[in-house]
């Protein structure tokens, strides 16, 4: 893949000529990622009020997915790959569906087990080794696999999606959310990076977290190459009420922002407003999603 930007003497950004996905080279090692995500900042230090709100806030996206699954004569089986602090899975389990989760972080896995014990909900951790073993769909397949804000973190996203697809029968759904590498905010941000941030970040890429940057086209190609027909795929803006519900905390609406009268607080709400305008007018919102159905 040709280099399109050099961040340091040893780190640069490349782009695939065929699909347009961008990537950091060299990629972080597995050992680096395991150390980094062992105590990942997005899955720690959530207070109880925020935790409860996030559980309820996942209702619209679960409704959206169940609408596409259609009627079943049994509970729907979900797998959330990279489940983080587990609010999506808790919502799924509370509604009587089967909630499985897999995550690179050992802390996230132990926290999910503790949540299951503490709440009595059937929250079922699935080890990463499960996906490297030969698929046995007779032991159970997942009706819906979700990958929220994770695909950009993977060293080989296509290989991982192919492994996950082996745990689905034809007709199973795959839902992916990720940052939009072609978003207006990503372009703007890239012009205001200095020092260490300039050596680690470009558009949606961020060493060692965001290893790949997807556009609407490259995300569709990823799903299609892995064996899915794309049913729906668009950009979205922060705080749209359906996608990436955590963004309501990071980029609060003006009237709900307790820090709105400080320069930093006001900037967070202004970014949310600008992102909404960019998404609704030119399709350059900060997020992307794609929903695919596994081919027969």
C-alpha positions in Angstrom: 0.0 0.0 0.0 1.4 3.4 -0.9 2.4 5.9 1.8 0.2 9.0 2.0 1.6 10.7 5.1 4.7 10.4 7.3 4.1 10.9 11.0 7.7 10.2 12.1 10.8 8.7 10.6 9.5 5.2 11.5 5.7 5.7 11.5 3.5 6.5 8.5 0.1 6.2 7.0 -0.7 4.0 4.0 -3.8 3.6 1.9 -5.1 0.5 0.0 -5.5 1.4 -3.6 -8.4 -1.1 -4.0 -10.7 -0.2 -1.1 -9.4 3.1 0.3 -8.9 1.9 3.9 -6.0 3.7 5.6 -3.6 2.0 8.1 -0.7 2.8 10.5 2.6 1.3 9.6 4.2 -0.4 11.4 1.1 -1.7 13.3 1.4 -2.1 17.1 2.3 -5.6 18.2 -0.2 -7.9 20.0 1.8 -7.5 23.2 1.6 -3.7 23.0 -2.2 -3.9 22.5 -2.7 -6.3 25.4 -0.8 -4.0 27.7 -2.6 -1.0 26.4 -6.1 -2.4 26.8 -5.6 -4.2 30.1 -6.8 -1.0 31.8 -8.3 0.9 28.8 -9.5 4.4 29.8 -12.9 4.1 28.1 -13.9 1.1 30.3 -12.9 2.4 33.7 -14.1 5.0 36.2 -17.8 5.1 35.1 -20.0 6.1 37.9 -23.2 4.2 38.7 -25.6 6.9 37.3 -23.7 7.0 33.9 -23.6 3.2 33.8 -27.4 2.9 34.3 -28.1 5.6 31.7 -25.9 3.8 29.1 -27.8 0.5 29.7 -31.1 2.2 28.9 -29.7 4.3 26.0 -29.0 1.1 24.0 -32.7 0.4 23.5 -33.0 2.1 20.1 -30.0 0.2 18.5 -31.3 -3.1 20.0 -34.7 -2.3 18.5 -33.1 -1.5 15.2 -31.2 -4.9 15.1 -34.2 -6.9 16.2 -36.4 -5.4 13.5 -33.9 -6.7 10.9 -33.7 -10.1 12.5 -37.4 -10.6 12.2 -39.6 -12.9 14.2 -38.0 -15.8 16.0 -39.6 -18.6 18.1 -36.7 -18.3 20.6 -34.5 -15.7 22.2 -32.1 -14.0 19.8 -28.4 -14.8 20.3 -26.1 -11.8 20.4 -22.4 -11.6 20.4 -20.8 -8.2 21.2 -17.1 -8.3 20.1 -15.1 -5.8 22.1 -17.9 -5.2 24.6 -16.0 -2.8 26.8 -18.0 -2.1 30.0 -20.9 -4.2 28.9 -23.9 -1.9 28.9 -25.2 -3.1 25.5 -25.1 -6.7 26.7 -26.8 -5.9 30.0 -29.7 -4.3 28.0 -29.8 -7.4 25.7 -29.9 -9.8 28.7 -32.6 -7.7 30.5 -34.8 -8.1 27.4 -34.6 -11.9 27.6 -32.1 -12.5 24.8 -28.8 -14.4 24.9 -25.9 -12.0 25.7 -22.4 -13.2 24.8 -19.3 -11.0 24.9 -15.7 -11.2 23.8 -12.9 -8.7 24.5 -9.1 -8.4 24.4 -9.1 -6.8 27.8 -8.9 -9.3 30.7 -10.3 -6.6 33.0 -13.4 -6.2 30.8 -13.9 -10.0 30.8 -13.6 -10.3 34.6 -15.9 -7.3 35.0 -18.6 -8.9 32.8 -18.4 -12.1 34.8 -18.8 -10.1 38.0 -21.8 -8.2 36.5 -23.5 -11.5 35.7 -23.0 -12.8 39.3 -24.1 -9.5 40.8 -27.3 -9.0 38.7 -28.3 -12.6 38.0 -28.3 -11.9 34.3 -27.0 -14.5 31.8 -23.9 -12.5 30.7 -21.6 -15.0 29.0 -18.0 -14.2 28.3 -16.5 -15.9 25.2 -12.7 -16.3 25.0 -10.8 -15.0 22.0 -9.4 -18.5 21.5 -13.0 -19.7 20.7 -12.8 -17.9 17.3 -9.5 -19.5 16.3 -10.9 -23.0 16.8 -12.9 -24.7 14.0 -16.5 -23.5 13.8 -19.1 -25.9 15.1 -22.5 -24.3 14.4 -24.3 -27.3 15.9 -23.1 -26.0 19.2 -24.9 -22.7 18.7 -24.6 -19.8 16.2 -25.0 -16.1 16.8 -28.0 -14.4 15.2 -26.5 -10.9 15.6 -22.8 -10.0 15.9 -22.0 -6.4 16.9 -18.7 -4.6 16.7 -19.1 -1.1 18.3 -16.0 1.1 17.8 -13.7 -1.8 17.6 -12.9 -2.6 14.0 -10.5 0.4 13.7 -8.5 -1.1 16.6 -7.8 -4.4 14.9 -4.5 -5.2 13.3 -6.2 -7.4 10.7 -10.0 -6.5 10.6 -10.9 -8.6 7.6 -9.4 -11.8 9.1 -11.2 -11.1 12.4 -14.6 -10.5 10.6 -14.1 -13.7 8.6 -13.5 -15.6 11.8 -16.6 -14.1 13.4 -18.7 -15.0 10.4 -17.9 -18.6 10.9 -20.0 -18.4 14.0 -23.1 -17.3 12.0 -25.5 -19.3 9.8 -26.6 -17.7 6.5 -29.0 -14.9 7.3 -27.2 -13.8 10.4 -26.6 -10.1 11.0 -23.3 -8.2 11.4 -23.5 -4.7 12.7 -20.3 -2.4 12.7 -19.8 1.1 14.0 -16.5 3.0 13.6 -15.0 6.5 13.2 -15.4 8.0 9.7 -11.9 8.6 8.3 -13.5 11.1 5.8 -15.5 13.1 8.3 -15.3 16.8 8.4 -14.1 16.9 12.0 -11.3 14.4 11.2 -10.1 16.6 8.4 -10.2 19.8 10.6 -8.5 18.1 13.5 -5.6 17.0 11.4 -4.6 20.6 10.8 -4.4 21.4 14.5 -2.1 18.6 15.8 1.2 19.5 17.4 4.0 17.7 19.2 3.4 14.1 20.3 -0.2 14.2 19.0 1.0 15.0 15.5 3.4 12.0 15.6 0.6 9.6 16.6 -2.6 10.9 14.9 -3.9 11.6 11.5 -7.6 11.9 10.7 -9.3 9.0 12.5 -6.0 7.1 13.1 -4.3 7.2 16.5 -1.4 5.1 17.6 -1.7 2.5 19.2 -5.5 2.6 19.3 -6.9 3.3 15.9 -4.9 1.2 13.5 -7.2 1.4 10.5 -9.3 4.3 9.1 -12.5 3.5 7.2 -14.7 5.4 4.8 -18.2 4.4 3.8 -16.8 2.7 0.7 -14.1 0.7 2.5 -16.4 -0.4 5.3 -18.9 -1.7 2.7 -16.1 -3.6 0.9 -14.9 -5.1 4.2 -18.4 -6.6 4.9 -18.9 -7.8 1.3 -15.5 -9.4 1.2 -16.2 -11.2 4.4 -19.4 -12.7 3.0 -22.2 -10.2 3.9 -24.7 -8.4 1.8 -24.8 -4.8 3.1 -28.4 -3.8 4.1 -27.7 -0.3 5.4 -24.6 1.9 5.6 -24.3 5.6 6.3 -22.4 8.2 8.3 -23.8 9.6 11.6 -23.3 12.5 13.9 -22.5 12.6 17.6 -25.5 12.4 19.8 -28.0 11.2 17.1 -29.8 9.0 19.7 -29.1 5.7 17.8 -25.4 5.2 17.2 -22.5 5.5 19.6 -24.7 6.5 22.5 -21.7 7.2 24.7 -21.0 10.3 22.6 -23.8 12.1 24.6 -21.3 12.2 27.5 -18.2 13.2 25.5 -20.0 15.8 23.3 -23.0 17.0 25.3 -25.9 19.1 24.0 -25.6 22.7 25.0 -28.6 22.7 27.4 -27.4 19.5 29.1 -23.7 20.6 29.4 -22.8 21.6 33.0 -19.5 23.1 31.7 -21.0 25.1 28.8 -19.9 28.4 30.2 -16.2 27.4 30.2 -14.2 27.6 27.0 -13.5 23.8 27.0 -17.0 22.9 27.8 -18.5 25.2 25.2 -16.1 23.7 22.6 -17.5 20.2 23.3 -21.0 21.3 22.5 -19.9 23.3 19.5 -18.2 20.2 18.1 -21.4 18.2 18.5 -23.4 20.9 16.7 -20.9 21.2 13.8 -20.8 17.4 13.4 -24.6 17.4 13.1 -24.4 20.0 10.4 -21.7 18.2 8.5 -23.6 14.9 8.6 -27.0 16.3 7.6 -25.7 18.5 4.7 -22.7 16.7 3.1 -22.6 13.2 4.7 -19.4 13.9 6.6 -20.4 13.0 10.1 -17.8 11.7 12.5 -19.1 8.1 12.6 -19.9 5.3 10.2 -22.1 2.2 10.5 -22.9 -0.8 8.3 -25.4 -3.6 8.7 -24.8 -6.8 6.8 -26.6 -10.1 6.4 -24.5 -13.2 5.8 -25.0 -14.7 2.4 -26.3 -18.2 1.8 
